[in-house]
Amino acid sequence: MANIDAQCEHVTGRFIQQMNAEKLLPQNPREQERIKKIALNLCAETEKRVQEQHAEDKEKALENWFFESHPEKAGNRRLRTKR
């Protein structure tokens, strides 16, 4: 699978900082830690989905390349004769 790094730790840290600056988070350290864990989990899920999509897209691209690069395919023969 692709090695995609969403930099979840960094992004989550920035999220917490910005939310604190806007005074949108409780000042209780336990609550902030809980919110950080939720944000990290969401980021990890997103990262996983992006990796899955990347793998699917890579597979489709390879399949398309394979079929388009073979002149024996009927459609390719037809196109070649029209040139």
C-alpha positions as CSV (number, residue, x, y, z in Angstrom):
1,M,0.0,0.0,0.0
2,A,1.1,3.6,-0.6
3,N,3.1,5.3,2.1
4,I,1.0,8.5,2.5
5,D,1.7,10.6,5.5
6,A,-1.0,13.0,6.5
7,Q,1.2,14.3,9.3
8,C,-1.6,13.7,11.8
9,E,0.4,14.6,14.9
10,H,1.5,18.0,13.4
11,V,-1.9,18.8,12.0
12,T,-3.7,17.8,15.2
13,G,-1.3,19.9,17.3
14,R,-2.0,22.9,15.1
15,F,-5.7,22.3,15.3
16,I,-5.5,22.2,19.2
17,Q,-3.4,25.4,19.2
18,Q,-5.8,27.2,16.9
19,M,-8.9,26.1,18.9
20,N,-7.2,27.2,22.1
21,A,-6.4,30.6,20.6
22,E,-10.0,31.0,19.6
23,K,-11.0,29.9,23.1
24,L,-13.2,27.1,21.7
25,L,-11.7,24.3,23.8
26,P,-12.2,23.7,27.5
27,Q,-9.0,24.6,29.5
28,N,-9.2,21.2,31.3
29,P,-6.1,19.2,30.2
30,R,-8.0,15.9,30.3
31,E,-10.7,17.3,28.0
32,Q,-8.0,18.7,25.6
33,E,-6.3,15.3,25.6
34,R,-9.6,13.6,24.8
35,I,-10.2,16.1,21.9
36,K,-6.7,15.5,20.6
37,K,-7.3,11.7,20.6
38,I,-10.5,12.2,18.6
39,A,-8.8,14.5,16.1
40,L,-5.9,12.0,15.7
41,N,-8.3,9.1,15.1
42,L,-10.2,11.1,12.5
43,C,-6.9,12.0,10.8
44,A,-5.7,8.4,10.8
45,E,-9.0,7.3,9.3
46,T,-8.7,9.9,6.6
47,E,-5.1,8.9,5.9
48,K,-6.1,5.2,5.6
49,R,-8.9,6.1,3.2
50,V,-6.5,8.2,1.1
51,Q,-4.1,5.3,0.9
52,E,-6.9,2.9,-0.2
53,Q,-8.0,5.4,-2.9
54,H,-4.5,5.8,-4.1
55,A,-4.0,2.0,-4.4
56,E,-7.3,1.7,-6.2
57,D,-6.4,4.6,-8.6
58,K,-3.0,3.1,-9.2
59,E,-4.6,-0.3,-10.0
60,K,-7.0,1.4,-12.5
61,A,-4.2,3.4,-14.1
62,L,-2.1,0.2,-14.6
63,E,-5.1,-1.6,-16.0
64,N,-5.9,1.2,-18.4
65,W,-2.2,1.4,-19.5
66,F,-2.1,-2.3,-20.1
67,F,-5.2,-2.4,-22.3
68,E,-4.3,0.8,-24.2
69,S,-0.8,-0.4,-24.9
70,H,-1.8,-3.6,-26.5
71,P,-2.4,-3.1,-30.3
72,E,-4.1,-6.5,-30.7
73,K,-7.2,-5.1,-28.9
74,A,-10.0,-4.7,-31.5
75,G,-10.6,-1.1,-30.7
76,N,-6.9,-0.3,-31.1
77,R,-6.7,-2.1,-34.5
78,R,-9.7,-0.1,-35.7
79,L,-8.1,3.2,-34.6
80,R,-4.8,2.3,-36.1
81,T,-6.3,1.7,-39.6
82,K,-8.1,5.1,-39.6
83,R,-4.9,7.1,-39.3
